């Protein structure tokens, strides 16, 4: 490690871990989701609940971050998390294939796979970001965070079209083969990338009798106004687009009869656009990373407003414009990337602030808020099923939910525009904060 902290080559290797992580996750949230809705003719709520399981287990991210804070090493948590991620990905694919003949057995196995994937992604992802916050020089944090997150999006964008290519013509056996190959390569890449990245000891490990309890460390972090306010912001803003990935592929299948390979390539277009959006912000906004909160607000508001407009275009394309759908999905990805880059910059700037060496707990807290919001994306899938029953049209149901998502983005833009303006929260913010705090207390109890 250089005097400036981690060298750029080491930061890039952490980014390779995120690339590997994204490669497995995109199979869960996009490809397997689509297969369940179209090929297996299951209600959209079924894969929605499975993805909610994947996100729900990540509520324990603060506890995993805390363990590495006090243990003195993060590498075991990263490599171990990637091993669980790979195993869970193969298990989920096997369960989906089995569900072709046995619904109960197959979906039970798939649920177990999604749970293990969520645990692995939470342990590995939290500690990659905590390593960045602890070991990267302050002046490099924003660029490093953008690089690493961009490489995860690259994993999405690369895997989705390749998996789509090898999935055609679809068969359950082919699904398991593709998932197994992706999982194996992802784990091998992450394990090799982590060798020698972390110094012998990045965190001063206290003596056993001096180690704090998780409950105390969590309470200390939650008492920090900046950490608490940012947690609320992350939850609300991530909730705005939590259902996108669950809806776009099935929507394309219903609207235009596209094959699994074609809709998977559409997901690759979404993630490719996100990559472009993040790069645009990283290159154009010299203040990203929280140097000036006003700059972060402007980029975040712009990303949210643009996402609302793109979702409206996605819904309109269902009237019979397949080429317009591709353009709208690409625009949606770019807008999402702009928002994500701004939020990540702020996150890295705040993780190293506050009392004590609590990078793992802070990153875990914000990761848990994100996971809770993403898990709530199952509401979008439920709304699709309800609207479909009410209207008798699958296409109309998806259009209705896309419109609701666009409205949520507008609300998020309004919230972002006022982030940090007042020292005193509004009554509504107090109520929302208390609800999040109730869940946070549950996290602390489980992690103790």
C-alpha positions as a Markdown table, in Angstrom:
| # | Residue | x | y | z |
|---|---|---|---|---|
| 1 | Unk | 0.0 | 0.0 | 0.0 |
| 2 | Unk | 1.3 | 3.4 | -1.0 |
| 3 | Unk | 1.5 | 6.5 | 1.3 |
| 4 | Unk | -1.7 | 7.6 | -0.5 |
| 5 | Unk | -3.5 | 4.4 | 0.6 |
| 6 | Unk | -4.5 | 1.7 | -1.8 |
| 7 | Unk | -2.8 | 2.1 | -5.2 |
| 8 | Unk | -5.1 | 2.3 | -8.3 |
| 9 | Unk | -4.2 | -1.2 | -9.3 |
| 10 | Unk | -5.4 | -2.4 | -5.9 |
| 11 | Unk | -8.6 | -0.4 | -6.2 |
| 12 | Unk | -9.2 | -1.9 | -9.6 |
| 13 | Unk | -8.8 | -5.4 | -8.2 |
| 14 | Unk | -11.5 | -4.5 | -5.6 |
| 15 | Unk | -13.5 | -3.4 | -8.6 |
| 16 | Unk | -13.1 | -6.9 | -10.1 |
| 17 | Unk | -14.7 | -8.4 | -7.0 |
| 18 | Unk | -17.7 | -6.1 | -7.6 |
| 19 | Unk | -17.7 | -7.2 | -11.3 |
| 20 | Unk | -17.9 | -10.8 | -10.2 |
| 21 | Unk | -20.6 | -10.0 | -7.7 |
| 22 | Unk | -22.7 | -8.3 | -10.3 |
| 23 | Unk | -22.3 | -11.1 | -12.7 |
| 24 | Unk | -24.1 | -13.6 | -10.4 |
| 25 | Unk | -26.7 | -11.1 | -9.1 |
| 26 | Unk | -27.9 | -10.2 | -12.5 |
| 27 | Unk | -28.8 | -13.8 | -13.2 |
| 28 | Unk | -31.0 | -13.8 | -10.1 |
| 29 | Unk | -32.8 | -10.5 | -10.6 |
| 30 | Unk | -33.2 | -10.5 | -14.3 |
| 31 | Unk | -32.8 | -13.9 | -16.1 |
| 32 | Unk | -34.3 | -16.2 | -13.5 |
| 33 | Unk | -37.0 | -13.7 | -12.8 |
| 34 | Unk | -38.0 | -13.6 | -16.5 |
| 35 | Unk | -37.9 | -17.4 | -16.8 |
| 36 | Unk | -40.3 | -17.8 | -13.9 |
| 37 | Unk | -42.8 | -15.3 | -15.2 |
| 38 | Unk | -42.8 | -16.3 | -18.9 |
| 39 | Unk | -41.5 | -19.9 | -19.3 |
| 40 | Unk | -43.0 | -21.2 | -16.0 |
| 41 | Unk | -46.1 | -18.9 | -16.2 |
| 42 | Unk | -45.8 | -18.0 | -12.5 |
| 43 | Unk | -47.4 | -14.8 | -11.1 |
| 44 | Unk | -44.9 | -11.9 | -11.1 |
| 45 | Unk | -45.2 | -11.9 | -7.3 |
| 46 | Unk | -43.4 | -15.2 | -7.0 |
| 47 | Unk | -40.0 | -14.1 | -8.3 |
| 48 | Unk | -40.7 | -10.8 | -6.6 |
| 49 | Unk | -40.8 | -12.5 | -3.2 |
| 50 | Unk | -37.6 | -14.4 | -4.1 |
| 51 | Unk | -35.8 | -11.2 | -4.9 |
| 52 | Unk | -37.2 | -9.7 | -1.7 |
| 53 | Unk | -35.6 | -12.6 | 0.1 |
| 54 | Unk | -32.3 | -11.8 | -1.5 |
| 55 | Unk | -32.5 | -8.2 | -0.3 |
| 56 | Unk | -34.2 | -9.0 | 3.0 |
| 57 | Unk | -31.3 | -11.0 | 4.4 |
| 58 | Unk | -29.0 | -8.1 | 3.8 |
| 59 | Unk | -30.6 | -6.2 | 6.7 |
| 60 | Unk | -27.8 | -7.8 | 8.6 |
| 61 | Unk | -25.1 | -5.9 | 6.7 |
| 62 | Unk | -24.3 | -3.7 | 9.7 |
| 63 | Unk | -23.4 | -6.8 | 11.7 |
| 64 | Unk | -21.2 | -8.1 | 9.0 |
| 65 | Unk | -19.4 | -4.8 | 8.7 |
| 66 | Unk | -19.0 | -4.6 | 12.5 |
| 67 | Unk | -17.4 | -8.1 | 12.6 |
| 68 | Unk | -14.7 | -7.0 | 10.2 |
| 69 | Unk | -14.3 | -3.6 | 12.0 |
| 70 | Unk | -13.3 | -5.4 | 15.2 |
| 71 | Unk | -11.6 | -8.4 | 13.6 |
| 72 | Unk | -8.9 | -6.5 | 11.9 |
| 73 | Unk | -9.3 | -8.2 | 8.4 |
| 74 | Unk | -12.0 | -7.8 | 5.7 |
| 75 | Unk | -10.6 | -10.2 | 3.1 |
| 76 | Unk | -12.1 | -13.4 | 4.7 |
| 77 | Unk | -15.5 | -11.7 | 4.7 |
| 78 | Unk | -15.1 | -10.8 | 1.0 |
| 79 | Unk | -13.9 | -14.2 | -0.3 |
| 80 | Unk | -16.2 | -16.1 | 2.0 |
| 81 | Unk | -19.1 | -13.9 | 0.8 |
| 82 | Unk | -18.3 | -14.6 | -2.8 |
| 83 | Unk | -18.2 | -18.4 | -2.2 |
| 84 | Unk | -21.7 | -18.2 | -0.7 |
| 85 | Unk | -22.8 | -16.0 | -3.6 |
| 86 | Unk | -21.6 | -18.5 | -6.2 |
| 87 | Unk | -23.1 | -21.5 | -4.4 |
| 88 | Unk | -26.4 | -19.7 | -4.0 |
| 89 | Unk | -26.5 | -18.8 | -7.7 |
| 90 | Unk | -26.2 | -22.4 | -8.8 |
| 91 | Unk | -28.8 | -23.5 | -6.2 |
| 92 | Unk | -31.3 | -20.9 | -7.4 |
| 93 | Unk | -30.8 | -22.1 | -11.0 |
| 94 | Unk | -31.3 | -25.7 | -10.0 |
| 95 | Unk | -34.5 | -24.8 | -8.1 |
| 96 | Unk | -35.8 | -22.9 | -11.1 |
| 97 | Unk | -35.1 | -25.9 | -13.4 |
| 98 | Unk | -36.7 | -28.3 | -11.0 |
| 99 | Unk | -39.8 | -26.1 | -10.7 |
| 100 | Unk | -40.6 | -27.0 | -14.4 |
| 101 | Unk | -41.7 | -30.4 | -13.1 |
| 102 | Unk | -42.2 | -29.9 | -9.3 |
| 103 | Unk | -43.4 | -26.4 | -8.3 |
| 104 | Unk | -43.1 | -26.8 | -4.5 |
| 105 | Unk | -39.7 | -28.5 | -4.4 |
| 106 | Unk | -38.2 | -26.3 | -7.1 |
| 107 | Unk | -39.4 | -23.0 | -5.6 |
| 108 | Unk | -38.3 | -24.1 | -2.1 |
| 109 | Unk | -34.8 | -24.8 | -3.5 |
| 110 | Unk | -34.8 | -21.5 | -5.4 |
| 111 | Unk | -35.8 | -19.6 | -2.3 |
| 112 | Unk | -32.8 | -21.1 | -0.4 |
| 113 | Unk | -30.5 | -20.1 | -3.3 |
| 114 | Unk | -31.8 | -16.5 | -3.3 |
| 115 | Unk | -31.3 | -16.4 | 0.5 |
| 116 | Unk | -27.6 | -17.6 | 0.2 |
| 117 | Unk | -26.9 | -15.2 | -2.7 |
| 118 | Unk | -28.2 | -12.3 | -0.5 |
| 119 | Unk | -26.1 | -13.3 | 2.4 |
| 120 | Unk | -23.0 | -13.6 | 0.2 |
| 121 | Unk | -23.6 | -10.3 | -1.6 |
| 122 | Unk | -24.1 | -8.5 | 1.7 |
| 123 | Unk | -21.0 | -9.8 | 3.3 |
| 124 | Unk | -18.7 | -9.3 | 0.3 |
| 125 | Unk | -20.2 | -6.0 | -0.9 |
| 126 | Unk | -20.2 | -4.3 | 2.5 |
| 127 | Unk | -16.6 | -5.2 | 3.2 |
| 128 | Unk | -15.4 | -4.1 | -0.3 |
| 129 | Unk | -16.8 | -0.7 | 0.3 |
| 130 | Unk | -15.6 | -0.6 | 3.9 |
| 131 | Unk | -12.1 | -1.4 | 2.7 |
| 132 | Unk | -12.3 | 1.5 | 0.2 |
| 133 | Unk | -13.5 | 3.9 | 2.9 |
| 134 | Unk | -10.8 | 2.8 | 5.4 |
| 135 | Unk | -7.8 | 2.3 | 3.0 |
| 136 | Unk | -8.2 | 4.8 | 0.2 |
| 137 | Unk | -6.8 | 8.4 | 0.6 |
| 138 | Unk | -9.6 | 11.0 | 1.1 |
| 139 | Unk | -8.8 | 12.8 | -2.2 |
| 140 | Unk | -9.2 | 9.5 | -4.1 |
| 141 | Unk | -12.4 | 8.2 | -2.4 |
| 142 | Unk | -14.9 | 9.6 | -4.8 |
| 143 | Unk | -13.1 | 8.4 | -8.0 |
| 144 | Unk | -12.4 | 5.0 | -6.4 |
| 145 | Unk | -16.0 | 4.5 | -5.4 |
| 146 | Unk | -17.2 | 5.4 | -8.9 |
| 147 | Unk | -14.6 | 3.1 | -10.4 |
| 148 | Unk | -15.5 | 0.1 | -8.2 |
| 149 | Unk | -19.3 | 0.6 | -8.6 |
| 150 | Unk | -18.9 | 1.1 | -12.4 |
| 151 | Unk | -17.1 | -2.2 | -12.5 |
| 152 | Unk | -20.0 | -3.9 | -10.8 |
| 153 | Unk | -22.4 | -2.4 | -13.4 |
| 154 | Unk | -20.0 | -3.7 | -16.0 |
| 155 | Unk | -20.5 | -7.2 | -14.5 |
| 156 | Unk | -24.3 | -6.7 | -15.0 |
| 157 | Unk | -23.8 | -5.3 | -18.6 |
| 158 | Unk | -21.4 | -8.0 | -19.7 |
| 159 | Unk | -23.1 | -11.0 | -18.1 |
| 160 | Unk | -26.7 | -10.2 | -19.2 |
| 161 | Unk | -26.2 | -10.3 | -23.0 |
| 162 | Unk | -23.7 | -13.2 | -22.8 |
| 163 | Unk | -26.1 | -15.3 | -20.7 |
| 164 | Unk | -28.9 | -14.3 | -23.1 |
| 165 | Unk | -26.8 | -15.6 | -26.0 |
| 166 | Unk | -26.1 | -18.9 | -24.4 |
| 167 | Unk | -29.6 | -19.4 | -23.1 |
| 168 | Unk | -31.2 | -19.5 | -26.6 |
| 169 | Unk | -32.8 | -21.9 | -27.3 |
| 170 | Unk | -34.0 | -22.1 | -23.7 |
| 171 | Unk | -34.1 | -25.3 | -21.7 |
| 172 | Unk | -33.9 | -25.9 | -17.9 |
| 173 | Unk | -30.6 | -27.8 | -18.4 |
| 174 | Unk | -29.1 | -24.9 | -20.3 |
| 175 | Unk | -30.1 | -22.5 | -17.5 |
| 176 | Unk | -28.2 | -24.6 | -14.9 |
| 177 | Unk | -25.2 | -24.8 | -17.2 |
| 178 | Unk | -25.0 | -21.1 | -17.8 |
| 179 | Unk | -25.5 | -20.3 | -14.1 |
| 180 | Unk | -22.8 | -22.8 | -13.1 |
| 181 | Unk | -20.3 | -21.4 | -15.5 |
| 182 | Unk | -21.0 | -17.8 | -14.4 |
| 183 | Unk | -20.8 | -18.7 | -10.7 |
| 184 | Unk | -17.6 | -20.6 | -11.0 |
| 185 | Unk | -15.8 | -17.9 | -13.0 |
| 186 | Unk | -17.1 | -15.2 | -10.7 |
| 187 | Unk | -15.7 | -16.8 | -7.6 |
| 188 | Unk | -12.3 | -17.6 | -9.2 |
| 189 | Unk | -12.0 | -14.0 | -10.4 |
| 190 | Unk | -12.8 | -12.6 | -7.0 |
| 191 | Unk | -10.5 | -14.9 | -5.1 |
| 192 | Unk | -7.5 | -14.2 | -7.4 |
| 193 | Unk | -8.3 | -10.4 | -7.4 |
| 194 | Unk | -8.2 | -10.2 | -3.5 |
| 195 | Unk | -4.8 | -11.9 | -3.1 |
| 196 | Unk | -2.5 | -9.3 | -1.6 |
| 197 | Unk | -4.9 | -6.3 | -1.9 |
| 198 | Unk | -5.5 | -5.9 | 1.8 |
| 199 | Unk | -2.5 | -5.0 | 4.0 |
| 200 | Unk | -1.6 | -7.5 | 6.8 |
| 201 | Unk | -3.8 | -5.6 | 9.1 |
| 202 | Unk | -6.0 | -2.7 | 8.0 |
| 203 | Unk | -7.9 | -2.2 | 11.2 |
| 204 | Unk | -6.4 | -2.0 | 14.7 |
| 205 | Unk | -7.9 | -5.1 | 16.4 |
| 206 | Unk | -8.7 | -4.4 | 20.0 |
| 207 | Unk | -8.0 | -7.0 | 22.7 |
| 208 | Unk | -10.9 | -9.4 | 23.3 |
| 209 | Unk | -11.8 | -7.7 | 26.6 |
| 210 | Unk | -11.8 | -4.3 | 24.9 |
| 211 | Unk | -14.0 | -5.2 | 21.9 |
| 212 | Unk | -17.3 | -3.2 | 21.8 |
| 213 | Unk | -20.6 | -4.9 | 21.5 |
| 214 | Unk | -22.4 | -4.6 | 18.2 |
| 215 | Unk | -25.4 | -3.1 | 19.9 |
| 216 | Unk | -23.2 | -0.3 | 21.3 |
| 217 | Unk | -21.4 | 0.3 | 18.0 |
| 218 | Unk | -24.6 | 0.4 | 16.1 |
| 219 | Unk | -26.2 | 2.8 | 18.5 |
| 220 | Unk | -23.2 | 5.1 | 18.3 |
| 221 | Unk | -23.4 | 5.2 | 14.5 |
| 222 | Unk | -27.2 | 5.7 | 14.5 |
| 223 | Unk | -26.8 | 8.6 | 16.9 |
| 224 | Unk | -24.7 | 10.5 | 14.3 |
| 225 | Unk | -27.1 | 13.0 | 12.6 |
| 226 | Unk | -25.3 | 12.7 | 9.2 |
| 227 | Unk | -25.4 | 9.0 | 9.2 |
| 228 | Unk | -29.1 | 8.9 | 10.2 |
| 229 | Unk | -30.2 | 11.5 | 7.6 |
| 230 | Unk | -28.3 | 9.8 | 4.9 |
| 231 | Unk | -29.8 | 6.4 | 5.8 |
| 232 | Unk | -33.3 | 7.9 | 5.3 |
| 233 | Unk | -32.3 | 9.4 | 2.0 |
| 234 | Unk | -30.9 | 6.1 | 0.7 |
| 235 | Unk | -34.0 | 4.2 | 1.7 |
| 236 | Unk | -36.5 | 6.6 | 0.0 |
| 237 | Unk | -34.5 | 7.2 | -3.1 |
| 238 | Unk | -33.7 | 3.5 | -3.7 |
| 239 | Unk | -37.4 | 2.6 | -3.2 |
| 240 | Unk | -38.1 | 4.8 | -6.2 |
| 241 | Unk | -36.6 | 2.4 | -8.7 |
| 242 | Unk | -36.5 | -0.9 | -6.8 |
| 243 | Unk | -39.0 | -2.6 | -9.1 |
| 244 | Unk | -37.5 | -1.6 | -12.5 |
| 245 | Unk | -35.5 | -4.7 | -13.1 |
| 246 | Unk | -38.3 | -7.0 | -12.0 |
| 247 | Unk | -40.7 | -5.5 | -14.5 |
| 248 | Unk | -38.8 | -4.6 | -17.7 |
| 249 | Unk | -38.0 | -8.1 | -19.0 |
| 250 | Unk | -41.5 | -9.6 | -18.4 |
| 251 | Unk | -43.0 | -6.4 | -19.9 |
| 252 | Unk | -41.0 | -6.9 | -23.1 |
| 253 | Unk | -42.1 | -10.5 | -23.2 |
| 254 | Unk | -45.7 | -9.7 | -22.9 |
| 255 | Unk | -45.6 | -6.6 | -25.2 |
| 256 | Unk | -43.6 | -8.0 | -28.1 |
| 257 | Unk | -43.2 | -11.8 | -27.4 |
| 258 | Unk | -39.5 | -11.5 | -27.1 |
| 259 | Unk | -37.5 | -14.7 | -26.2 |
| 260 | Unk | -35.5 | -15.1 | -22.9 |
| 261 | Unk | -32.3 | -14.3 | -24.7 |
| 262 | Unk | -33.8 | -11.1 | -26.2 |
| 263 | Unk | -35.1 | -9.8 | -23.0 |
| 264 | Unk | -31.9 | -10.7 | -21.1 |
| 265 | Unk | -30.1 | -8.6 | -23.7 |
| 266 | Unk | -32.5 | -5.8 | -22.9 |
| 267 | Unk | -31.4 | -6.0 | -19.3 |
| 268 | Unk | -27.8 | -5.7 | -20.5 |
| 269 | Unk | -28.8 | -2.5 | -22.3 |
| 270 | Unk | -30.2 | -1.1 | -19.1 |
| 271 | Unk | -27.0 | -1.8 | -17.1 |
| 272 | Unk | -24.9 | -0.6 | -20.0 |
| 273 | Unk | -26.7 | 2.7 | -19.8 |
| 274 | Unk | -26.1 | 2.8 | -16.1 |
| 275 | Unk | -22.4 | 2.4 | -16.7 |
| 276 | Unk | -22.5 | 5.4 | -19.2 |
| 277 | Unk | -24.4 | 7.5 | -16.7 |
| 278 | Unk | -21.9 | 6.9 | -13.9 |
| 279 | Unk | -18.9 | 7.7 | -16.1 |
| 280 | Unk | -20.5 | 10.9 | -17.2 |
| 281 | Unk | -20.9 | 12.1 | -13.6 |
| 282 | Unk | -17.5 | 10.9 | -12.6 |
| 283 | Unk | -15.9 | 12.9 | -15.5 |
| 284 | Unk | -18.1 | 16.0 | -15.4 |
| 285 | Unk | -18.6 | 16.6 | -11.6 |
| 286 | Unk | -15.3 | 17.4 | -10.0 |
| 287 | Unk | -17.1 | 18.0 | -6.7 |
| 288 | Unk | -18.7 | 14.5 | -6.5 |
| 289 | Unk | -18.0 | 12.7 | -3.3 |
| 290 | Unk | -19.7 | 15.2 | -1.0 |
| 291 | Unk | -17.2 | 18.0 | -1.4 |
| 292 | Unk | -20.2 | 20.3 | -1.8 |
| 293 | Unk | -23.6 | 18.9 | -1.0 |
| 294 | Unk | -25.2 | 21.3 | -3.5 |
| 295 | Unk | -23.4 | 19.6 | -6.4 |
| 296 | Unk | -24.5 | 16.2 | -5.2 |
| 297 | Unk | -28.1 | 17.5 | -4.9 |
| 298 | Unk | -28.1 | 18.8 | -8.5 |
| 299 | Unk | -26.8 | 15.6 | -10.0 |
| 300 | Unk | -29.2 | 13.4 | -7.9 |
| 301 | Unk | -32.2 | 15.6 | -8.8 |
| 302 | Unk | -31.3 | 15.4 | -12.5 |
| 303 | Unk | -30.9 | 11.6 | -12.4 |
| 304 | Unk | -34.3 | 11.2 | -10.6 |
| 305 | Unk | -36.2 | 13.5 | -13.0 |
| 306 | Unk | -34.6 | 11.9 | -16.1 |
| 307 | Unk | -35.5 | 8.4 | -14.7 |
| 308 | Unk | -39.1 | 9.5 | -14.3 |
| 309 | Unk | -39.2 | 10.7 | -17.9 |
| 310 | Unk | -37.5 | 7.5 | -19.2 |
| 311 | Unk | -40.0 | 5.3 | -17.3 |
| 312 | Unk | -42.9 | 7.2 | -19.0 |
| 313 | Unk | -41.2 | 6.4 | -22.3 |
| 314 | Unk | -40.9 | 2.7 | -21.4 |
| 315 | Unk | -44.6 | 2.6 | -20.7 |
| 316 | Unk | -45.5 | 4.4 | -23.9 |
| 317 | Unk | -43.4 | 2.0 | -26.0 |
| 318 | Unk | -45.8 | -0.8 | -25.1 |
| 319 | Unk | -48.3 | 0.7 | -27.5 |
| 320 | Unk | -46.3 | -1.0 | -30.3 |
| 321 | Unk | -42.9 | 0.5 | -30.5 |
| 322 | Unk | -40.2 | -2.1 | -29.8 |
| 323 | Unk | -37.4 | 0.1 | -31.0 |
| 324 | Unk | -38.6 | 2.9 | -28.8 |
| 325 | Unk | -38.5 | 0.4 | -25.8 |
| 326 | Unk | -34.8 | -0.2 | -26.4 |
| 327 | Unk | -34.1 | 3.6 | -26.6 |
| 328 | Unk | -36.1 | 4.2 | -23.4 |
| 329 | Unk | -34.4 | 1.4 | -21.5 |
| 330 | Unk | -31.0 | 2.8 | -22.5 |
| 331 | Unk | -32.1 | 6.3 | -21.3 |
| 332 | Unk | -33.4 | 4.9 | -18.1 |
| 333 | Unk | -30.0 | 3.2 | -17.4 |
| 334 | Unk | -28.1 | 6.4 | -18.1 |
| 335 | Unk | -30.4 | 8.4 | -15.7 |
| 336 | Unk | -30.0 | 5.7 | -13.0 |
| 337 | Unk | -26.3 | 5.9 | -13.4 |
| 338 | Unk | -26.3 | 9.6 | -12.9 |
| 339 | Unk | -28.2 | 9.2 | -9.6 |
| 340 | Unk | -26.1 | 6.2 | -8.4 |
| 341 | Unk | -22.8 | 7.9 | -9.0 |
| 342 | Unk | -23.9 | 11.0 | -7.0 |
| 343 | Unk | -25.2 | 8.9 | -4.1 |
| 344 | Unk | -22.1 | 6.7 | -4.0 |
| 345 | Unk | -19.8 | 9.7 | -3.9 |
| 346 | Unk | -21.6 | 11.1 | -0.9 |
| 347 | Unk | -21.6 | 7.6 | 0.8 |
| 348 | Unk | -17.8 | 7.3 | 0.5 |
| 349 | Unk | -17.3 | 10.8 | 1.8 |
| 350 | Unk | -19.4 | 10.2 | 4.9 |
| 351 | Unk | -18.3 | 6.6 | 5.7 |
| 352 | Unk | -15.0 | 7.7 | 7.2 |
| 353 | Unk | -16.5 | 10.5 | 9.2 |
| 354 | Unk | -17.9 | 10.3 | 12.7 |
| 355 | Unk | -16.5 | 8.7 | 15.9 |
| 356 | Unk | -14.4 | 5.6 | 16.0 |
| 357 | Unk | -13.3 | 3.2 | 13.2 |
| 358 | Unk | -16.9 | 2.4 | 12.1 |
| 359 | Unk | -16.6 | 2.2 | 8.3 |
| 360 | Unk | -18.0 | -1.3 | 8.2 |
| 361 | Unk | -21.0 | -0.4 | 10.4 |
| 362 | Unk | -21.8 | 2.8 | 8.4 |
| 363 | Unk | -21.5 | 1.1 | 5.1 |
| 364 | Unk | -23.5 | -1.8 | 6.4 |
| 365 | Unk | -26.2 | 0.6 | 7.7 |
| 366 | Unk | -26.6 | 2.3 | 4.3 |
| 367 | Unk | -26.4 | -1.0 | 2.6 |
| 368 | Unk | -29.2 | -2.4 | 4.8 |
| 369 | Unk | -31.3 | 0.7 | 4.0 |
| 370 | Unk | -30.7 | 0.1 | 0.3 |
| 371 | Unk | -31.6 | -3.6 | 0.7 |
| 372 | Unk | -34.8 | -2.8 | 2.6 |
| 373 | Unk | -35.9 | -0.5 | -0.2 |
| 374 | Unk | -34.9 | -3.0 | -3.0 |
| 375 | Unk | -36.7 | -5.8 | -1.1 |
| 376 | Unk | -39.8 | -3.6 | -1.0 |
| 377 | Unk | -39.7 | -3.7 | -4.8 |
| 378 | Unk | -41.9 | -6.8 | -4.5 |
| 379 | Unk | -44.7 | -4.3 | -4.1 |
| 380 | Unk | -44.3 | -3.4 | -7.7 |
| 381 | Unk | -44.7 | -7.1 | -8.7 |
| 382 | Unk | -47.8 | -7.4 | -6.5 |
| 383 | Unk | -49.3 | -4.3 | -8.1 |
| 384 | Unk | -48.8 | -5.9 | -11.5 |
| 385 | Unk | -50.8 | -8.9 | -10.5 |
| 386 | Unk | -53.5 | -6.8 | -8.9 |
| 387 | Unk | -53.8 | -4.5 | -11.9 |
| 388 | Unk | -53.8 | -7.4 | -14.2 |
| 389 | Unk | -56.8 | -8.9 | -12.4 |
| 390 | Unk | -58.5 | -5.5 | -12.4 |
| 391 | Unk | -58.0 | -4.7 | -16.1 |
| 392 | Unk | -57.7 | -8.1 | -17.6 |
| 393 | Unk | -54.6 | -7.0 | -19.5 |
| 394 | Unk | -51.0 | -7.8 | -18.6 |
| 395 | Unk | -49.7 | -4.9 | -20.8 |
| 396 | Unk | -52.0 | -2.3 | -19.1 |
| 397 | Unk | -50.9 | -3.6 | -15.7 |
| 398 | Unk | -47.2 | -3.1 | -16.4 |
| 399 | Unk | -47.9 | 0.4 | -17.9 |
| 400 | Unk | -49.8 | 1.3 | -14.7 |
| 401 | Unk | -46.9 | 0.3 | -12.4 |
| 402 | Unk | -44.3 | 2.0 | -14.6 |
| 403 | Unk | -46.3 | 5.2 | -14.2 |
| 404 | Unk | -46.3 | 4.7 | -10.4 |
| 405 | Unk | -42.5 | 4.2 | -10.5 |
| 406 | Unk | -42.1 | 7.5 | -12.5 |
| 407 | Unk | -44.2 | 9.3 | -9.8 |
| 408 | Unk | -41.9 | 7.8 | -7.1 |
| 409 | Unk | -38.9 | 9.2 | -8.9 |
| 410 | Unk | -40.4 | 12.7 | -8.9 |
| 411 | Unk | -41.0 | 12.4 | -5.2 |
| 412 | Unk | -37.4 | 11.3 | -4.7 |
| 413 | Unk | -36.1 | 14.3 | -6.8 |
| 414 | Unk | -38.1 | 16.6 | -4.4 |
| 415 | Unk | -36.5 | 14.9 | -1.4 |
| 416 | Unk | -33.0 | 15.1 | -2.9 |
| 417 | Unk | -33.4 | 18.8 | -3.7 |
| 418 | Unk | -33.9 | 19.6 | 0.1 |
| 419 | Unk | -31.4 | 17.1 | 1.4 |
| 420 | Unk | -29.3 | 18.9 | 4.1 |
| 421 | Unk | -31.1 | 22.2 | 3.8 |
| 422 | Unk | -32.5 | 22.2 | 7.3 |
| 423 | Unk | -30.9 | 21.3 | 10.5 |
| 424 | Unk | -34.3 | 20.5 | 12.0 |
| 425 | Unk | -36.3 | 17.7 | 10.3 |
| 426 | Unk | -39.9 | 18.1 | 9.3 |
| 427 | Unk | -42.7 | 16.3 | 11.1 |
| 428 | Unk | -43.0 | 13.9 | 8.2 |
| 429 | Unk | -39.3 | 13.2 | 8.3 |
| 430 | Unk | -39.4 | 12.6 | 12.0 |
| 431 | Unk | -42.2 | 10.0 | 11.5 |
| 432 | Unk | -40.3 | 8.3 | 8.6 |
| 433 | Unk | -37.1 | 8.3 | 10.7 |
| 434 | Unk | -38.8 | 6.7 | 13.6 |
| 435 | Unk | -40.1 | 3.9 | 11.4 |
| 436 | Unk | -36.5 | 3.3 | 10.1 |
| 437 | Unk | -35.2 | 3.4 | 13.6 |
| 438 | Unk | -37.6 | 0.7 | 14.7 |
| 439 | Unk | -36.2 | -1.6 | 12.0 |
| 440 | Unk | -32.7 | -0.5 | 12.9 |
| 441 | Unk | -33.3 | -1.6 | 16.5 |
| 442 | Unk | -34.3 | -5.0 | 15.2 |
| 443 | Unk | -31.0 | -5.2 | 13.3 |
| 444 | Unk | -29.1 | -4.4 | 16.4 |
| 445 | Unk | -30.9 | -7.1 | 18.4 |
| 446 | Unk | -30.2 | -9.7 | 15.7 |
| 447 | Unk | -26.5 | -8.8 | 15.4 |
| 448 | Unk | -25.8 | -8.8 | 19.2 |
